Structure formats: C-alpha cells, structure tokens
Amino acid sequence: MKEENTYMDFEALVALYLSGHATDEEVARLEDWVKRDPAMKATFVEIRNSWRSLEALQKTTDTDRAWDKISQELQFQPSATRVIALKKEKQFANFWKIAAAFLVLVIGLYSVFYFTQLREKTYLAEQPATEFHLSDGSQIVANAGASVRYPQRFSGPQRRVSLEGEAFFRVQHRADQPFVVEAHGLEIRVLGTSFLVKALSQSATVEVYVESGKVALALPGVPELILTTGGRGIYNRLENTLQHAELPDANILSWKTRVMQFENTPLDEVFRVIGNTYGRSFALENPRLSSCTLTATFRNQSLEDVLTIVSETFSLRYLRSQDTLKVRGEPCLVQP
C-alpha cells in the first residue's frame, strides 16, 4: 500500500533526525510532513519525548543503586556468584544498544497505531436516511441497504471511499486532498460539494446527481464527464459509457428529505417512490392499478399516514406477503 511506504519513509526520517544524522534536505522533508499531517505530528512529538526521556535517563542512572533496588523488590538472596564490574565504556555502549532497541520498539508501536487508524471500516445502513460523518468532517446520508467502505482516518493524496447502494455526500473542501467515491468501477472525483450516488448491485447503471458544486466522473479509457450543480450523469456498466442524463425527478432525494411530490403520477411509480423513501417493498396485485394517478405532496409524514391517505383516495387495501406489501384495489376508469 502507498500509505505503508509513506509511513516507513517517515519512520526512517524520525530515526535519522533523533540520532543527529539527518541531512538538511531530510530535516526539511520531515518538517513538511509534520506540518501537513496532524497525526504524523502527534506521532513525532510522542517519539521525540520518549527519546529525550531516554537521554535524560542515561545522564542520571546509577546502575548499582538501580540493581540494589530491583534486588530488594524481587527479594533476591545474596549468593557466592562472582560479580564482574563493567567498564564505563562498556556501560555506555550497552546504553546506546538499549536506546536503539527502545527507539525501534517505540516506532514499532506507533506503526501499529498508525496502521490501525488506516484500517478500513464498512458502514451498512439498516434504515433510510442514516447519517454519519467521516474523519475529515464530510457527511454521508445512506439509504437503507447501502454499504460504505472508508478508512478510519484519511492519509495520502486522496480521500477515497467506496459505495454500493444509494448515498448522499456532503464533502468538506480540501484542495490538496480530493475526495473520491468508487462505485462499481466508476470514480466520482470532487473537491468540496454535495451530491447523490445511486449504485445498486442489481442495476446496470450508476447514477450521480449534483446538488451543489462540481464533480468529475472517470473511467479508464473513457473521457471524463463533468457535472455541475443540478447536473445528472449515468454510467452504463454493461456498455462502459458515461453520459449526461435528463434532470432527475422531484423525488430523487425523497428518502433523505422525507418530501414526496406527485403530479398525475401513476400508482406504480407512486408506490416505488414510497418504498424507496421508507425502505419498504410494494407490489400492485393488479397491474391495471397503474391507470390511477395521484397528485399530492407529503412532507415529513409517517409511512402509516401516507398509506392511509393513498388507500382512502383509491379504496385500496394492503396485504402483507413476506417482506412485501401487496396493494389490492380496482383500476381507475380511463377517459377515452
């Protein structure tokens, strides 16, 4: 991984710096890293403090007194074993061997901490409009069933996440670290914006809708497709193509906003929107019910209230069949 190589370079620079063997160029590089990455700065400060403590220990430690204290605490009994005093030079050499081992241990521990922070997590939304935040402050609102994979902490030149399902992103602006969403091979690249990605596993397309800002859709070997505020793009997974699409319907974000708008909308589409908004599945028992159309607006109403209004309007009944609600009723008269 690129992050692992980066951190090994950082580790080597810290060791050179603390031992006094870093060149001016290496010092400048280390300072640049520490300034740009708060996590690296915190790691460097902790290692440096540990190193300084070890140096101070070398200046003040009395090995005889220390051994006497340890012997008393461990209740060692005097023995006839011959004790050979070490020369000062030998003691000094042993100290630096211990110091080197200690530094390797400290850096190793922080390596574990660092890679733990880079570890990827997967968020699975069980309910519609499930909101959570990433470490950079970016907001994600996921629809039911959506799966978002992301690192616990972003590192490197990009902030990358992957999505399967439907989710709305409101990304914090970072000009030096673009945000990238990967969905079924498509890359959505942004700096700071809000947009919707619909990448359902059973669908042959990935849909992107930009609420504000600007994004680029990218595929290997295919020219980028730029979308701005209000724009909508479609990635056809079967044909490996990108294209602009018509403006989305008024209910594209209904699962997030809980606002549904219908104007002479056929009932099959009405129940598709209701199902997507509330995370339920509906099926018309009689396909001819689609001849009925609805004009209405629902704002932050419960599923029960919405279904009651629709059923009373068209004299419908709802029958539960496993995980699906079947809609039963008579088709509407169609005017010639």
N, C-alpha and C positions, 0 to 999 in steps of 0.2 A: 504493500500500500504506500501511496505517496506520503501520507501522514506519518507512517512509521519511519521512512527515510529522513523526513524533515526533523523528527524528534531525535534520531540518532545523531544528526549533524549538530543539533542544539546541545545534546549531551556532551559531545566531543568538545565543543567550544567552551562549555562551562568548565570542563576539566582543565583545558588549556589555560583559561583565564585565571582560575583559582590557584593553579600551580605556578603562575607567572610566566608561562611560555607562549602565550597568545601574541600574534603579531598585531600591529596597529589595524590592519585590514580585518583580522578576525575579531578584534575587540569591537570595531565599528559594526560588523555584521551582527554580533551578539547584542549590542545595544539596540540596533534596529529591530531585531526580533522581540526583545523585551518591551520596547515601546509600543509595538503594534499589537501584541497579543497579551492581554491581561493574565491569562492562565500561565503562560510561559514566564511572565514577570514574577508571579507569585511563587512558581516553582524555583526560579533562580534565587529569589530572596531567601527561601527556606534552606536551600542547599548552601548558599553563602553563609548564612547564620550558623548552620551546623559545622561548616568548615572553620569558621572563626572560633567557635567554641572548642573545637579540637586543638586549634593552635594555642589557645589560652591554656588548655589542659596540659599541653607539653611544657609550658613555661612554669607551671605551678605544681606538677605532680611529684610527690616524694614516694618513690616506689617501695621503699622499706616500710614507711608508715602505712601505705595502702595495703601492702601484703599482711602486715600485722593486723590491720583492721579486719580484712577479709578472713584471716585465720581465726580470729576471735569469734566472728559472726558464724563461721561454719564449724566452730569448735574442733579445729584440727589439734591433734595431740602432738607434743614435741617428739621428735624421733632422732635417731642417730644418723639420719641421712646427711651426707656431706653437702653443704651449700657452697656453691662457687659463685663469687661476686662477678657480675658482668662489668666490663669496662664501659666508660662513658660513651665511647664511640659506638659500641655495640648497642647500648640502650637507645642512642639517638637513631641508629639505623632501624632498630625494631620499631621505634615510634613512627617513622615515616612509612614503614611497611603496613603498620596498623592503620595509619592515616589514609593510605591509598586504598586499603580494603574497605575502610569506613566510607570513603567517598563513593566507591563503586556501589556499596550497599545502599547508600542514601539515594544516589541517582537511579539505581535499580528500582527502589521503592516508588520513587516519583514517576518512573516509567510506567509502572503498573497503574498508578493513579491516573496518569495521562491517558493511557490506552483505555482505561475504564470509562473515562469521560468521552472518548471517541466511539465507544460501543454503540451500535445501532439499537434502537428500540422500535417496536411496532405498536401502533395505536389502532385498535379496532373499535369503530363506533357502533354501539348497540342500539342507539336511539337517533332519530333525526335531529339535526342542528346541535350536535355535540361539539362544544367549543374547547379548545386547549391552545396553549402557547408554546412556541419553541424557545430555545435558549437565547436567541437574538431578539426576542420580543415579538416576532411575527405571530400572527393569529391564524389559526385554522379552524374552520367550522365544517365538520364532516357530516355527511348524510348517513343514515343507517346502513350498515354493512360495509362502509368504506374502510380501507386499510391504508394507513400512512406509515411508512418506514423512514426514520430520521435518526441522526446521531444525537447523543445526549448533549454534545457541545460541538459547534461548528469549528472546523480548522481547515486551513488550506485556502486556495484562491477562490473557491466557490462554496456556497451553501446548498447542498444537494439533499433532496428528499424524493421518495418515490410514492406513487399513489395507485391504488386500484379501487375503483368506486367513484364516488362523487364528493367533491370537497371545494369549499370556497377559501381562498387565501388572501390575507391582507398582510403584505410583506413590508418589513422595515427597510428603509432605504440604506444601502451601503454601496457606494460607488465602486469601492475597491474589492468587493466580495459579492458578485451577482448571486441571485437566488435561482436555482434550477429545480424544476419539478419533472421527474421522469415518469411517463405513463405509457406502458406497452411499447417502449422503444422510442416514443416521441419525447423531445426535450422542450420544455417551456421555460425560456430564459427571461428573467426580469431583474430590474434594479430595485424598484420600490413601487408597488401598485396593488390593486385588488382585482381578483379575477376568479372565475369558476373553471374547474376542470371536471369533466364527466368522462370517466374511463372505466366503464363497466366491463367485467370479464366476458360476459356473454354477447357484447356488442362488437360489431365490426368497425366501429368508428370511435374516435376520441374527440370530444367537443370541448372547445375553450371559448369562454366568453369574458371579455374585459370590462369590468365595471368602471375602472378608472386607471389611467396610466398607459403603459405601453409594454407589450411582450413580443417575443420572437419565438415562433415555432420552428424547430430544427429537426431534420432527419439526415442521416448520412446520404450523400449524393443527391440531395434534393435542395433547391434554393429555399432560403428562409422565408417564412410567411410572417409579415409584421402586422400585428393587431394593435389598434389604439382604442381609446375609450368608446364603449358601445359596440366594438367590433366582435365578430364571431368567426372562428375558424374550425374546420373539420379535417381531421387526419383519418384517411381511409386505410385501415390496417391491411386489407386484402390487396389493394392496388398500390399501396405505399405512396400515396399522394397527399398533398396539402392544398386546401382551397378555402377561399372566403365563402361564407355562408350568409343566408338571409338573416335579418335581425331576429333574435330569439323571441319566443312567445312571452307574453307578460308574466307567465308563471315559472320561468326558468329558475328563479330563486325562492319559490314559494316554500320549499322545505326549510329554508333558512329564515325567511321573513314572516312566515305564517300568514301571508296575504295571498289570496287567490282571486283572480279576476276572470270572469267568464262572460262572453258576449256571443249569444247564439251558438254556444259550444255544444256539440253532440255529446250525449251522455257517456259514450265510451271514453272520450277524451276527458270529460269531467272526472270520471272515476279514476282514470290514470293519474291525473294531477292530484286528486285527493289521496290516492295511495302513496304517491311519491312524497307528498307533503307530510303525511303522518306515519309513514313506514308500514303500511298495510297493503294487502293484495285484494283486488276486487275483480270479479268476472260477471259479465252480463249473461244471465241464464238464457235470454232470448236476444240474439244479435240485433233484432229489429228494434230494440230499445234505443239504438243509436239514432233513430229518427226523431227522438225527443231532444230538444235543445234547451240550454239553460243560459239565462242572463242574470248574473248576480255577482256580488263581491263579498268575500268573507275576510275579516280581519281579526287575527288572534282569537279565533273561536275554537272551542274544543271539537274533537272529532265527532262526539256524540251530537253536539248541536248542529254541525254541518250535515251529518247524515239524516237527522230529523227533518231539517228544512227541505232537503232534496227529496226525501221519501214522501213528505206531505205534498210537495209540489206535483209529483208524478204518481202518487199512490203506489209506492214501491214497498217491497219487503226485503229484508236481508236474512239470508240463511248461511250459517257457518258450515264450511266444509273443509276440515283440517285447518290449514293456515290461511284459507281464502274465504272472503265473504262473497257469496253469490247474490246478485241483485235480481230480484224477480218482479215482474210487472208487465203491463200491457204496452205494446208500442203506441206511439202517438200517431194521430191522423196526419198524413202529409197532404198539404194543399196542392192541388194539381197546377 
